[in-house]
Amino acid sequence: MKSTISALKLAAFLSLAIAVAVALSATAQETTPTAGASGRKVRSKVAPAYPALARQMNVAGKVKIEVTISPDGHVANTRTVGGSPLLIGAATDAVKKWRYEPSVKESTEIVEFDFSDKN
């Protein structure tokens, strides 16, 4: 009985994740991050790996992450703004490895990753 309930919960979660991904994937073209307009240039970028489960389930779409950049250019903090739960982890892991140009003060910008099955 417990395994049936767990399976139903998993199925409901996956259905919701797919619905969100389908809604976000209307303009999905490629897995390319785009930076915000804070004026801080990115020194090095790491592209996210497309999660195997998301690829198997044909989940595509955009993931938006708010990134707080320390004065020395490292990503100090991230906060998910939106996206499929199956894609958020890969996008967050990748953006945490980014390095920006140094600045006098801390800054924040939105980074958007666009996942697509075409990759």
C-alpha positions in Angstrom: 0.0 0.0 0.0 2.8 2.4 0.9 4.6 1.8 -2.3 1.4 2.6 -4.3 1.1 5.9 -2.5 4.7 6.7 -3.1 4.4 5.8 -6.7 1.3 8.1 -7.0 3.1 11.0 -5.3 6.1 10.5 -7.7 3.8 10.4 -10.7 2.0 13.6 -9.6 5.3 15.4 -9.1 6.6 14.3 -12.5 3.4 15.3 -14.1 3.7 18.8 -12.6 7.3 19.1 -13.6 6.5 18.1 -17.1 3.6 20.7 -17.3 5.9 23.4 -16.1 8.6 22.4 -18.6 6.2 22.3 -21.5 4.9 25.8 -20.5 8.4 27.2 -20.4 9.8 25.4 -23.5 7.8 27.3 -26.2 10.9 29.4 -27.0 13.6 26.9 -26.0 16.4 26.9 -28.6 19.7 25.9 -27.0 21.5 25.6 -23.7 23.0 29.0 -23.7 23.3 31.3 -20.6 22.6 35.0 -21.0 23.8 37.6 -18.5 21.8 40.4 -17.1 22.4 44.2 -17.4 24.5 44.8 -14.3 27.6 45.8 -16.3 29.8 43.1 -14.8 31.5 41.1 -17.5 31.8 37.3 -17.2 35.4 36.2 -17.3 34.6 32.5 -17.5 31.4 30.5 -18.0 30.6 26.9 -17.4 27.7 25.4 -19.5 25.3 23.2 -17.6 25.1 19.5 -18.4 21.7 18.5 -19.6 20.4 16.1 -16.9 19.8 12.6 -18.2 16.4 12.2 -16.6 15.2 15.5 -18.1 16.5 14.4 -21.5 14.8 11.0 -21.2 11.5 12.7 -20.2 11.9 15.3 -23.0 11.9 18.1 -20.5 13.1 21.4 -21.9 12.8 25.0 -20.9 14.3 28.0 -19.3 15.8 28.3 -15.8 16.3 31.7 -14.3 18.7 32.2 -11.4 19.4 35.3 -9.5 23.1 35.5 -8.9 24.9 37.6 -6.2 28.4 38.3 -7.3 31.1 39.2 -4.7 33.5 42.1 -5.3 36.2 39.7 -6.2 34.1 38.2 -9.0 33.0 34.9 -7.5 29.4 33.8 -7.3 28.5 34.3 -3.6 24.9 33.3 -3.6 22.2 31.9 -6.0 18.4 32.0 -5.8 16.1 30.2 -8.3 13.6 32.5 -9.9 11.9 29.9 -12.1 12.3 26.8 -14.1 11.7 23.0 -14.2 12.8 21.2 -11.0 14.6 18.7 -13.2 16.8 21.4 -14.8 17.4 23.8 -11.8 20.2 21.7 -10.2 22.3 21.6 -13.4 21.9 25.3 -14.0 22.7 26.2 -10.4 25.8 24.0 -10.3 27.1 25.5 -13.5 26.5 29.2 -12.6 28.3 28.7 -9.2 31.5 28.0 -11.2 31.2 31.3 -13.2 33.7 34.0 -12.6 33.1 37.8 -13.2 35.3 40.8 -13.5 36.2 42.3 -10.1 34.2 45.3 -8.9 34.1 47.8 -6.0 30.9 46.3 -4.6 28.7 43.3 -4.6 26.2 43.1 -7.4 23.2 41.0 -8.4 22.0 39.9 -11.8 19.6 37.3 -13.4 21.2 34.5 -15.4 19.0 32.5 -17.8 19.8 29.1 -19.1 17.8 27.8 -22.0 17.7 24.0 -22.2 16.5 22.3 -25.5 16.3 18.8 -26.8 18.3 19.9 -29.9 21.6 19.6 -28.0 
